[in-house]
Amino acid sequence: MFGTGNRPTSDRQNFYDLPFWDACSQGQFLIQRCRSCGHAIFPGAPICPECWSWDLRWDPASGDGLVYSWIRMHRKYFDEVPPPYTCVLVELAEGPFFITNYRLRDEGRDPIIGEPVSIRIVQFDNVSLPIAFPAD
């Protein structure tokens, strides 16, 4: 399921997402942070939802988190990604939630709620995507 090959790219990227996707193409995982209050934000936003400051920046994130919820997709949404595949909602160590694909080491097991995971950038032929892996 993962590896080389083309993967769908988003046609919904906007001004606030571009720094995130540019960093992914460089192998980095970033989240937005408010310089005024320190609140971590994802997805990107024009202002801090906590203190309403416009003084935001994109900072490297650990990629560490815990599985908060998960689902196995059985419907085909993209030709490049045949079902079934697993998506997880990860509560990042920095605070925000992040939805992504989950790569199992053992294809016979499901993600576990509360399981430690690590977000890693995986390079495909046409895009670099953040993918959750069980933490080492």
N, C-alpha and C positions, 0 to 999 in steps of 0.2 A: 504494500500500500504506500509506503514512503520510499523515497529514494530519488533516483533521477527521473526525469520526465517533466512535462508541463503541468502546472497547477493553475487553477483559476486565479485571476487577479481581480482586485476590487475596482469597479468603476464608480464606487461611492467614496473614494478617498477625497478628502477636502483639505483646505488650508491648514486646519488644526491637526490632521493626521500625517501630513507629509514628513515632518521630522521623525516620526516614529518609523515610517516605512523606509525612509532614507537610512536610518540607523540599522534597521533589519538587513538591508542590502549590504551593510558593512559588518554584519555579524554581531551587532549590539542590540540589547533589549533595553528600551528606555521607558520611563513614565514621566509624566509632567508633574512638576512640584511648584507650589507657590513660594515665592521668596519672602513674602510678608509673614505668613503664618506657618509655613512648612507642610501644609496639607498635600498629600499625594493624590494625583488626579489621573484617571483613565476611564474612558478615552479622553483625548485632548479637548480642551475647552478654551474659550476666549478669556474667561475670568474664573477666579477661584470660587467654588460653590460655598466655601466656608466663610471667607472674609471679604469677598467681592473685589479682591485686588486684581489688577491687570498685569502684575509683575510675576509672570510665570516663566519657567524654563524647563527644558527636557533634561533629565538626569539619568545616568546609568542605574538600572535596577538589578537586584540580585537574581531575579528570576525564580527565587525560592517561594514556595507557597504550599497550601493544603487544598486537597480536593474538597470542594464545598458541595458539589452536585455533579451528576454526569448523566449522559443519555447516549444510547446507541442509535445511530441514524440508519434506517433501512430504506429510506426513499432516495432516489437518485436526483441530486440537485445539479451536479456538474459532471460532464462526460469524463473529465480527467480524474475524478475521485469516485470510484465505484463503491456502492454500499456493500456490506455494512461497515461503518466506521464510528469511532467513539469520540465524543466531544465532552470536555470537562469545563466546569466553572471553577476557577482557581481563585482562592483568596490569597493574594500576594502578601509576602512578609511586610511590604511597605504600606499595605492597607487596601488598595483598590482590588476589585474583582476583575478577572480576565477570562474570556472564553476562548478556547482553542481546541485543536485536535489532541488526542492522547495516544501516545505510542506505547503499546504493551510490550514488555519483554517476553512475557508468556502469553501467547495469544488465547490461551484457555481461561484466563481470569479477567474479572471485571475490575475497574478502579474501585477503591475503597474510600468511603467518605472519611475525611480526616487524614488520608494518606499524604505524606510529604511528596511533593513533585518539584521538578526543576524545569523551567522554561529554557529551551535551547533554540537557537536559530538554525533552521535546516535549509540548505540551499538546494533548490530545484533548478531545472533548466532556465525557467523564465522568472522566478520570484524566490525570495527568501522569506520563510514563514516561521513565526514562533510556535513551537510544538512543546507540549508538556510530556515529560518522561518521568517515570518513578525516580525519586531521589536516590542517589548512591548511598 
